[in-house]
Amino acid sequence: MIEKKVKEATQVCEGDQTSDECKVAWDEVEEISQAKADFRRKLEKEDPLESFCQDHPETDECRVYDN
């Protein structure tokens, strides 16, 4: 997706790199890149066991014992 937007921005900016269309195209590239980075950070923070236990609470790995 990012590569596609970079290619589009490059094509839009071939004639005039200072045009409004060029600026908008590169803004879109930046927004998509930031969204991807935010998503990656979110995935890194999540505990895989927590996600698993939400889907399979009955498994031994997800049992919670009261002491």
C-alpha positions in Angstrom: 0.0 0.0 0.0 2.7 2.4 0.9 4.8 1.6 -2.2 1.7 2.2 -4.3 1.1 5.6 -2.8 4.8 6.5 -3.2 4.6 5.6 -6.8 1.5 7.7 -7.3 3.0 10.7 -5.5 6.1 10.4 -7.6 4.0 10.4 -10.8 1.9 13.4 -9.6 5.0 15.4 -8.7 6.9 14.8 -12.0 5.7 18.0 -13.6 5.7 20.4 -10.6 7.0 19.4 -7.2 5.6 22.5 -5.6 2.0 22.0 -6.7 -0.8 21.5 -4.2 -1.5 18.1 -5.8 2.0 17.0 -5.1 1.9 18.1 -1.5 -1.4 16.3 -1.0 0.0 13.1 -2.5 3.0 13.1 -0.2 0.8 13.9 2.8 -1.2 10.8 2.0 2.1 8.8 1.9 3.0 10.2 5.3 -0.4 9.4 6.8 -0.4 5.8 5.6 3.2 5.4 6.9 2.2 6.7 10.3 -0.9 4.5 10.5 1.2 1.5 9.7 3.8 2.4 12.4 1.0 3.0 14.9 -0.6 -0.4 14.1 2.8 -2.1 14.4 3.4 -0.5 17.9 -0.1 -1.6 19.0 0.7 -5.2 18.0 4.0 -5.2 19.8 2.2 -4.1 23.1 -0.4 -6.8 23.0 0.2 -10.1 24.8 -0.4 -13.0 22.5 -1.7 -15.1 25.4 -4.3 -12.5 26.2 -5.6 -12.6 22.7 -5.6 -16.4 22.7 -7.5 -16.5 26.0 -10.2 -14.1 24.8 -11.0 -16.7 22.1 -10.4 -19.8 24.1 -11.1 -19.1 27.8 -11.7 -22.8 28.6 -8.1 -23.9 27.9 -5.7 -24.8 30.7 -3.4 -21.9 29.7 -6.2 -19.4 30.5 -7.4 -20.7 33.8 -7.3 -18.4 36.7 -7.1 -19.9 40.2 -8.2 -18.3 43.4 -5.7 -19.0 46.2 
